[in-house]
Structure formats: structure tokens, C-alpha cells
């Protein structure tokens, strides 16, 4: 059994062109396209957010690949306005060499190595792996053998959402009341978004991470 930490990798981020697109969309509402200049997008989008007119930022989107456990992925796919492409435990046969003939699990955020909690979690995952491999060896297909896999099983999930929806996701999943496992991955993801597009995400980064990356 392989144990890894959860991670994320931004696959697509529109950067500066997104702000110009959002500005153009927003100015259509007020027919003020004549006020567009080379450096007007940032201040315009900032005013848009402060006014609560966030619908125009839906015209820009970003894509992130998350490597998380099944529990976190189940929370993530509850977001309505997203597109998801997720690795399938139905078709993946972890007994094959391409998977190292083992399952991969995500290290739980709460359980520290050397504690009784970590030991119990580890042994439960090992037991699940053994049961899975035994089922496969006895002719059971992966789509049925997967029923014994733990919630900690690693999954990869491509997630695409518009910028308004990303703000909504971060507000929900970075909050203190969110599950610690999803908070652990979403807060650094938010910081990366804020570095790339501070005008849209620096306020949330300051709120949840205490970082002010400016605009």
C-alpha cells in the first residue's frame, strides 16, 4: 500500500486575458466600452466585485487537477456549476502492475504518525487492500471488488469552474467549519489563485489564509 499526501496542480488559468474579457462583458451592461484602456480591467473588475455584480466573472474559468481521497472528492462534486472528470474505481484494477499492484491512499490530515489513531487507520487500510486483492484473485471484477476500498483511496479529479464558482467553492471549503481534509487542500489552492489573479481572490486569501497579496 502506498501512502501519499493530497495535492493539486492548476491545469489552466487565464491570467490577465480573463480580466479583460470580464471587463468587456461588464461594460456591455452599461455600454461603457469606450472607457476600456490597457490598464482599466483590474480597477473595473475590483469595482464589480465590491458592488456584488459577480455574474460577469462567470465568463472566465480555470481548471485544477486535485489528487485527494474519495471523501474529499465526494464533497467537491457537490458543487453544481463545475465540470468534473474523475478516475474510476470501477475500471481501475489496482492488482495490475500499472498501479504497482497495490492501492494508493491519502494520508489523513488529522492522524499523526506514531499515534494510536494513525495505527488503527493504517491497519484498516491494509485490511481493505488485502480483501480487494483477494477478491480480484478469486475472479471478482474491479467494479465489485471496489466495494471494500477505504474512503482514503486516492482519486484524481479534473475540476473546471468559472471564477464566480471558484469563489463560492473557496468560501465554503476554506471556512473553519469545512472538513479539515478538504480545507488542507483548498486553502493553498486559494493562495495560488490569489497570486495569479489578486483582483478576484486576494480578499478571500486574506480572509482564510491571512495573506494580503494586493491588487
C-alpha positions, 0 to 999 in steps of 0.5 A: 500500500502506498501512502501519499499526501493530497495535492493539486496542480492548476491545469489552466488559468487565464491570467490577465486575458480573463480580466479583460474579457470580464471587463468587456462583458461588464461594460456591455451592461452599461455600454461603457466600452469606450472607457476600456484602456490597457490598464482599466480591467483590474480597477473595473473588475475590483469595482464589480466585485465590491458592488456584488455584480459577480455574474460577469466573472462567470465568463472566465474559468480555470481548471485544477487537477486535485489528487485527494481521497474519495471523501474529499472528492465526494464533497467537491462534486457537490458543487453544481456549476463545475465540470468534473472528470474523475478516475474510476474505481470501477475500471481501475484494477489496482492488482495490475502492475500499472498501479504497482499492484497495490492501492494508493491512499491519502494520508489523513490530515488529522492522524499523526504518525506514531499515534494510536489513531494513525495505527488503527487507520493504517491497519484498516487500510491494509485490511481493505487492500488485502480483501480487494486483492483477494477478491480480484484473485478469486475472479471478482471484477474491479467494479465489485471488488471496489466495494471494500476500498477505504474512503482514503483511496486516492482519486484524481479529479479534473475540476473546471469552474468559472471564477464566480464558482471558484469563489463560492467553492473557496468560501465554503471549503476554506471556512473553519467549519469545512472538513479539515481534509478538504480545507488542507487542500483548498486553502493553498489552492486559494493562495495560488489563485490569489497570486495569479489573479489578486483582483478576484481572490486576494480578499478571500486569501486574506480572509482564510489564509491571512495573506494580503497579496494586493491588487 
